[in-house]
Amino acid sequence: MIEDRLLRDATFVAFDTETTGLKPVAASLLEIGAVKFRLDGASADTFDMLIDPGRPVPEEASNIHGITDDLLRGKPTAEEVLPRFIEFLGPPDNVLLAHNALFDVGFIVLDLYRARLPVPGHKIFDTVALARALIPYLPGYSLQGLCAALEIAPSQEHRALADARLVEGLFLALLDRAEGLRTVGDLAALCPPVTFLDAGVNKVEAPPGFEALDAALEESRAVEIIYAGGTRGLEPRRVTPRAIVQINGLVYLAAYSHADGRNKMYRLTRIRSFKVHT
């Protein structure tokens, strides 16, 4: 069992993402970075890929991470990048680390559903929760703030791989403050892990009245919807469904918009009617 594995024998993967915004329902992945390491310093490896979101990057997002439309031109889509990221994660007994983990996981899971890829079964330890357990009463627990408090050399850029390296450094510094941690189970007792299924982004079956969407999904058939939302009003929209998901209690159709040339989200309660193309 993974809980019995000694920390000194475990392989860790710290990861981070950059996005166009704060919520998966309205934003997209731009970059995934990860670093693989062991406590003895052996077999270090990295993953770093930019992602074409199929939409312009908002200026306020670019001001944070420096990723621009020019940088993303010609880069692969999330559907192309995620299989390589999952492969990098390795077997399910590798231990994943992220800071404010469910933020990153929510974006990743939604794109996994769109691409019809399996959701990884790894355990993910959140360094925010670990820091709260080991260093209570700090005024804040941001990644940069914790690294400053623990005298971890800051990165010169706010990018996914650079932040993943900071997560690695933070985790190692926090382990130095913990006593009696020998196994993954000991770590879990101090800081219960989360999984990719805990992000609040869940694939669901079509609710009553929308059952035909399930068939359209299975057969990759286009659907014409009348949607009461967005800037197009009630004009017909041709979309190809990718997944039906529930996010924060609301059910959405994740679909490719033929008019916009990108993936979009449509709240099911705003779909006034639809017709599956034969």
ABEGO torsion letter per residue (X at the ends): XAAABBAAABBBBBBBBBBABABAAABBBABBBBBBBBAAGBGBBBBBBBBBAGBBBBAAAAAAAGBBAAAABGBBBAAAAAAAAAAAAEBAABBBBBBGAAAAAAAAAAAAAAAGBBBBABBBBBAAAAAAAABBGBABABAAAAAAAAGBBBBABBBAAAAAAAAAAAAAAAAAABBGBABAAAAAAABBBBBAAAAGBBBBBBBBGAAAAAAAAAAGBBBBBBBBEEAAEABBBBBBBABBBBBGGBBBBBBBBAAAGBBBBBBAAABABBBBBX
